[in-house]
């Protein structure tokens, strides 16, 4: 039986508020934001997917220098793919050549491995012993589940459908984040090649409450105190919010990303595979618009993610949002630019 199955997950963790400040890998979930969220009574979360084991341990140590409150670490379940065929890489290079020329980048060299060593990341998590390990893109292997339970680390999986939630429940996780279609960033769909089920958080909660017996965390389009109340009244035990915190003073959101967020309050978003090869929701920009029309030039995940890293990095360095993955959910309204603690205080006033 799950250790947290019949108890309140957030009481177990000693949190003041039923809120996870979403793990936003690639910069926004900085040490300062993670620590500030936890210190304010929510659960701060490190997006550790793009970090090696040493970097994950260093991040956790820095968070613990700032607060003794619990925090979470999030990883991507690996789905290894064989080396991408040369002709596919040629199409991708040709489709992005003018962007690299514009950004003064040399021709890319793409090879294995396309992602970090998951087993090494997981071993680092076991050494760190965070309050929780959360993950997306599938099921944690059974031996890893056993190791996490031996270490006393609760597990939070991510589901975009009722079927995925059932699989997670059977696998032995302690709670499930239900990720609605409204959520910014990567969709947690198990199969990277599958069509997006496009289920909103309200429908996903309706399908899951009473069927899934684990604590449920609602994610997607949640921006206000009213949104939180609605999710909790619908049966969620907690909420996960990312976009609402992107402009906070502690967030590691890059300057061009932050500027684009703040100057477009309506934040027209859609899902795309252009940046990573997996569906992810972000603000529309030039790279998304032009690459979405060339699906044959987009490599599979995680190869595409590695392939576009230099483009995204150069775009940030030049202060341009044109080639950035501007991950953002569908929630509307002005973004809070003060501290994370102030925002959390306002949300739970």
N, C-alpha and C positions, 0 to 999 in steps of 0.2 A: 504493500500500500504506500502511496505517495506520502511523504512526511508532512506535506502541507494540505493534503486532500480535504480534510475536514476542519481546517482552521483558517483564520484570516491571514493570508500571506503577508499583508503589510503590518499587522500586529506582530507576527513572528519576527519580522525584520526590524521592528522597533521604529517604524516610520511615523511621522506626524501626519503626512498627507498621502492619499492614494494616487500618487503620481510618479511616473517614470519620465524623466527628461531623456528623450530618445537618444540612443547611441547613433551619432552621425559621423561615420568614418570619413577620413579624408580632410579633417581640419576643424569643422564646427564644434565637435565635442572635445574641446580642449581640456587640459588638466584643470584650469580655473573654472570652467563651466561645470565639469563633473563634480568637483569639490564643492562649489557654491550650491549646486542643486541639492546635494546630500546634506550639507550643513544647514540648509533651509528646511529640512524635513521631508524632502522628496527622495527618490532614488536616482542619483546621478549615474550615468552609464558611459563607459568608454567604448567607442566604436573601434575595435581592435583588428578588424579583418585585414587591413592593409599593413599591419605592423608585424615585425618579426618578434620572436620570443623575448629577446633582450629589451626591445622597445616597449613591449607590453609590461614587463616587470618594472622598467624605469618609470613609465606612466603611473602605474599603481603606487609606486613608492612616493612619487611627487604628490599624488592625491592625498595619501596618508600623512604627508607632512603638513597639509592644510586642514584636514578634518579627520576625526576618528569615527565619523558616521559611515554607515554601509554604502557601498556602491556596487555597480554591476559591470561585467565585461561582456561584450557582444562579439561573436565570431560568425563567419560564413561557413556553412557546411560545404566541404569541397565536392565538386563534381568534375573529376579530372577528365580531360579530353585529350585525344592523341594530338601530336604535332599537326598544326594546320597546314593543309596542302599549299604548295608554292603558288599555284594559280590563284587561290583565294587571297593569299597575301598580296600578290601582284595587283589584283582588283582593288584591294583596300588601299594600297600605296598610291595607285593612280587616282582614286577618288579623293584622297586627302592631300595630294601633292601641292595643290595651290594654297592650301591652308598652311602647310609647313613652309612654303616659300614666303608667304606673307608674314609668318612669325619668325622667319630666319632660322629655320630648323633644318638639320641634315636629314637625309633619307633614313627611315627607321630600320633598326635591326631587331626582328622579333624572333624569340626562341623560347623553348621550355627552360625553367618552369614559368607558368603564367600567373601563379599566385604563391602566397606564402605557404610554408610547411605547416599544415593544420595540426599535425601531431605534436610538433614542437610548440605551437601556440597553446595547445590544450595542456601540455605539461607545465607550461608557464602559469596557466590559470590554476592548476592544482597547487603549485607552489605558493601563489599569491593568496589563494582562498578568499576570493571576493564574496560579497553577500549573495550574489547570484551569478550564474553564467546563462546568458541568453544567446539564442542563435536563430539564423534564418536559412532558408533554402532547403529545408528537408529535416530528416531525422538524425539525431546524434547516434552514432553506432552503439550497439548494446554494451560493448566492453567499456566505452567511454562513459555511458550512463552509470554503469556499476562503479567505475573509478570516482566519478563526481559524487556519487552517493556515499562512498566510503570516506571521502574527504569532507562530507557534510556541506556540499555546495548545492543549493537548490537550482533547478533547471527550468528555464522559461523558453519554450519553443514558439514559433510564429506560424500562424495559419491564415490562408486567404480563402479557404472553403471549409465547410463542415467536415468533408472527408479528410482533409489535412489535419483538422483539429482532432478527429477520432484517432488517426494514426499516431499523433503526438501523445494523446492520452494513453494509448496502448503501449507506447514506447517507454513510459515511466517518468515523463516530465512532471514538474510540480505545479506549473501554471502555463497558460497559453495566451499569447498576445494575438488577438484577432485583428488582422490588418485589413481595414476596408480599402476599397478602390481609391478613396480620397487621399490616402497617405502619400506624403512626399518621399522621395528617395526610392531605393530599390523595392520592388514588389517581392514579397517573400515566397512566391510560387515555388513549389518543390521542383518542378521540371522546367529547366531554363528554356526549353524549346517549345513548351506548351503555349496555347493561346491564353490570354488573361481572362479569368472567370468574371472579372469586373463586378464583383459583389460589394456593395456599399456596407459601411459599418453597421447601420441600423438593421439591414437584412441579415448580416452575418451574426449579429447578436441575437436576433429573433430566432434564427435557426439553431444556435448553439446553447442558449440558456435553457436549462432543464434537460438537455441531451448530453452535454459535456459536464462531467461532475467536478472538474477542476476549477480553480479560480481563473476568471477570464479578465484580460486586460484589453480595453478598447483603444484602437489606434486608427487615425484617419480623419482629417478635417476638424479636429478638436482644437479650438482656439480660445474659448471664453469660459467663464465660470458657468454660464448657462449650458454650454456644450458638455462640460464635465457632469453637471447634474443630470442631464438627459441620458448620458451613457451609464451612470451609476443607477439611475432609476430603471433603466432597461435591463439591468442584471449584471453589468460589469462590476468587478470588485475594485478596479482601478482603471486609470487611463494612461496612455503614453502620448506625449506631445513633443514634437520636434520643431516644426516651422515656427511656432510661437516664440521659440527661444533663439532663433538664428541671429537676431539683431541685438541680443543682450550684450552688455559690455564685456562679459567674460567669454563670449563665444569666439571660437577661432575662425569664424567666417571671413573669407578673404575680402579685401577692399572692393574689388569690382563686383563680387557676389553680393556683398552687403549693400552696395550702392544700387544695384539693380532691384533688390528686394524692396528697398525703401522708396524708390522712385516709381514703382509700379504697384500701388496698393491693391489693384484688382488681380494681380498675379495670374495671368492666363497660363495655365499649365496643361500638360498632357503627358502620356506615357510614351517612352521611346526606348529603342534598343541601341541608339546611335553611339552612346558613350561607352557602354560596357558589354553589349551583346545580350544583356538581360533587360526586361522591362523595368523602367524606373520613371517616376513622375518628377517633372521639373518645369521651370518657366521656359516658355518657347524662346528660342534664339536662333541665330543664323545656322550654327552647326547642326542643330536638331532639324530645322526646316529643310536644309539641303540634303543631309545624309539620310533622312527618313524616306526620301525619294529614290534611294539607291540601296535597297535591302540586300542585294547580292554582294555589295561591297562592305557589309558589316560582318565582322568575324564573330564566331560563337563566344559566349562567356566562358572563361575569363580572359581569353586571348584579346578580345576587343578592348577590354579595360586596360590591359597593359599597353596595347597598341596606341591608344589615344592619350596616354599619360603625359607624353612630352607636349602634345598640343594643349592640353589643359594647363599644364604648368607654365608654358610660354604665354598663354592668354592671361593668366593671373599676373605674371611678371610685367606684362605690358598694360595692365589695368583695364583689359577688355573683357566684357562678359560674353562676347560672340562665340567663344569656343569652350565655355565652361559648362559643367554639369550643374545647373542652378536648381538643385533639388528643392522642391517646395510642394506642400500639400494644397488642397483646394480651399482651405479655410480663408475667409476674407477678413479684412480689417487692418488697421494700422499696427505695425509691429512695435513691441516694447523695446526701447533703447537703453533703459536703465539696467540695474543689476538683476540677476536671476532671482535673488531673494525677494526683491521688491515685486517682481512679476508673480512669483509663487504666493506671496502674501496677498496680492490683489485677487488671484484666482480662487483663493480659499478664505477670503474675508467673510 
